[in-house]
Amino acid sequence: MRIFLFVVFLTPFFIALYSLFITQNVIDPIKYIYTFSGVVATVILFFTIIISLMKRFINLMKYRRMIGLFGFFYACLHIINFVVLDAQFDVDFIINNLIKKPFIYLGAMAFFILVFLALTSTKRLFRKYNKYHKTLYLSLVLITIHFILAQKSLDIYQIFYIFIIGVISIFKLIQIKNLFNRN
């Protein structure tokens, strides 16, 4: 199962490489990488929180860390695209964009939370920092706002995407409420 999941979660990366370098059918590579890496990272990170909702049907709990790290991998590609390809390591450009565009600093805050989660996802550190891993929910809220603000206009696909995020959030809140009611 681990190998299957590894292949599944690396597939988007190879699709992006194929589109960028083999078919070369991408008009704006930087925008494509932003969109592709951002959406894939968000979908995978939201998937990590619904794993506990699905465990009655398919139990992927022991793979949640690996799946979350794949989400972090795509978030890293998103940030690398910004720093290397878009900003070209220009610190002034990065700082000016952080100040002028709120969606960028919201994305940066979400990314720093993900860095902490990735660094503390080893078995030893997870035991120590387990309670802080709930900050993933804050990160997902920031990512969703980042996504909405980054769009110049929302089309039907993006509205549907936001709707799905809302549905997942509602089910997760119900699950959390039920956990508190049991205790």
C-alpha positions in Angstrom: 0.0 0.0 0.0 2.9 2.4 0.8 4.4 2.0 -2.7 0.9 2.5 -4.3 0.4 5.7 -2.3 3.9 6.9 -3.1 3.2 6.5 -6.9 -0.3 8.1 -6.6 1.1 11.2 -4.8 4.1 11.5 -7.1 1.9 11.3 -10.2 0.9 15.0 -10.2 4.6 15.9 -10.1 5.3 13.8 -13.2 2.2 15.2 -14.9 3.5 18.7 -14.3 7.0 17.8 -15.6 5.4 16.2 -18.7 3.3 19.3 -19.4 6.2 21.7 -18.9 9.1 19.8 -20.6 7.7 17.2 -23.0 4.5 18.6 -24.5 5.5 22.2 -23.7 1.8 23.2 -24.0 2.0 25.6 -21.1 1.8 29.3 -22.0 2.9 30.8 -18.7 5.1 28.2 -16.8 5.4 30.2 -13.6 1.6 30.6 -13.3 1.1 27.0 -14.2 3.5 25.9 -11.5 1.8 28.2 -9.0 -1.6 26.9 -9.8 -0.6 23.2 -10.1 1.6 23.0 -7.0 -0.8 25.1 -4.9 -3.9 23.1 -5.8 -2.1 19.7 -5.4 -0.6 20.7 -2.0 -4.0 21.9 -0.8 -5.9 18.8 -2.0 -3.4 16.5 -0.3 -3.3 18.5 2.9 -7.1 18.5 3.1 -7.0 14.8 2.3 -4.8 14.2 5.4 -7.5 15.6 7.6 -10.3 13.5 6.1 -8.3 10.3 6.6 -9.7 10.0 10.1 -13.2 10.5 8.7 -12.7 7.7 6.2 -11.1 5.2 8.5 -14.3 3.1 8.8 -14.2 2.5 5.1 -10.5 2.5 4.3 -7.9 2.9 7.1 -5.0 5.0 5.9 -4.1 6.3 9.4 -0.6 4.7 9.4 0.1 6.5 6.1 -1.1 10.0 7.2 2.4 11.3 7.9 3.7 10.2 4.5 0.7 11.7 2.8 1.1 15.0 4.8 4.8 15.1 3.8 3.7 14.8 0.1 1.4 17.9 0.7 4.4 19.7 2.2 6.5 18.7 -0.8 4.1 20.3 -3.2 3.9 23.4 -0.9 7.7 23.6 -1.1 7.4 23.5 -4.9 4.9 26.4 -4.7 7.3 28.4 -2.5 10.4 27.5 -4.6 8.5 28.7 -7.7 7.9 32.1 -6.0 11.4 32.6 -4.7 13.4 31.1 -7.6 11.4 31.6 -10.8 9.2 34.6 -10.0 11.3 36.6 -7.6 14.6 35.3 -8.9 16.0 35.5 -5.4 15.3 39.2 -5.2 14.7 39.9 -1.5 13.3 43.3 -2.2 10.7 41.8 -4.6 9.8 39.2 -2.0 9.4 41.7 0.9 7.4 44.2 -1.3 5.1 41.4 -2.4 4.7 40.2 1.2 3.7 43.8 2.2 1.5 44.7 -0.8 -0.3 41.5 -1.4 -2.1 40.0 1.7 -2.6 36.7 0.0 1.2 36.2 -0.1 1.8 36.7 3.6 -1.1 34.5 4.4 0.4 31.8 2.2 3.8 32.4 3.9 2.3 32.1 7.4 0.6 28.8 6.3 3.9 27.6 4.8 5.8 28.3 8.1 3.2 26.3 10.0 3.7 23.4 7.5 7.5 23.7 7.9 7.1 23.2 11.7 4.7 20.3 11.1 7.1 18.6 8.7 10.1 19.1 11.0 8.2 17.6 13.9 6.7 14.7 12.1 9.3 12.2 13.1 8.1 9.6 15.6 10.3 11.1 18.4 9.4 14.7 17.8 5.8 14.0 17.1 5.4 12.5 20.6 6.7 15.8 22.0 4.8 18.2 19.7 1.7 16.2 18.9 -0.7 18.8 20.3 0.8 21.5 18.1 -0.1 19.4 15.0 -3.6 20.7 15.3 -2.2 23.9 13.8 -2.7 22.2 10.5 -6.3 23.4 10.7 -5.1 27.0 11.0 -2.8 26.4 8.1 -5.6 25.1 6.0 -7.8 28.1 6.8 -4.9 30.4 5.8 -4.3 28.4 2.6 -8.0 28.6 1.7 -8.0 32.4 2.2 -4.7 32.6 0.3 -6.3 30.7 -2.6 -9.4 32.9 -2.7 -7.5 36.2 -2.5 -5.0 35.0 -5.2 -7.7 34.7 -7.8 -8.5 37.7 -9.8 -12.0 36.2 -10.3 -13.6 33.0 -9.2 -14.9 30.6 -11.8 -17.2 27.7 -11.3 -14.4 25.2 -10.6 -12.9 27.4 -7.9 -16.3 28.0 -6.3 -16.9 24.2 -6.4 -13.4 23.7 -4.8 -14.2 26.1 -2.0 -17.6 24.4 -1.5 -15.8 21.0 -1.1 -13.4 22.6 1.4 -16.4 23.9 3.3 -18.1 20.5 3.3 -14.9 18.8 4.6 -14.6 21.4 7.3 -18.2 20.9 8.4 -17.7 17.1 8.7 -14.4 17.6 10.5 -16.1 20.0 13.0 -18.9 17.4 13.5 -16.2 14.8 14.2 -14.4 17.0 16.7 -17.7 17.9 18.4 -18.6 14.2 18.7 -15.1 13.5 20.2 -15.7 16.2 22.9 -19.2 14.9 23.6 -17.9 11.4 24.3 -15.4 12.6 26.9 
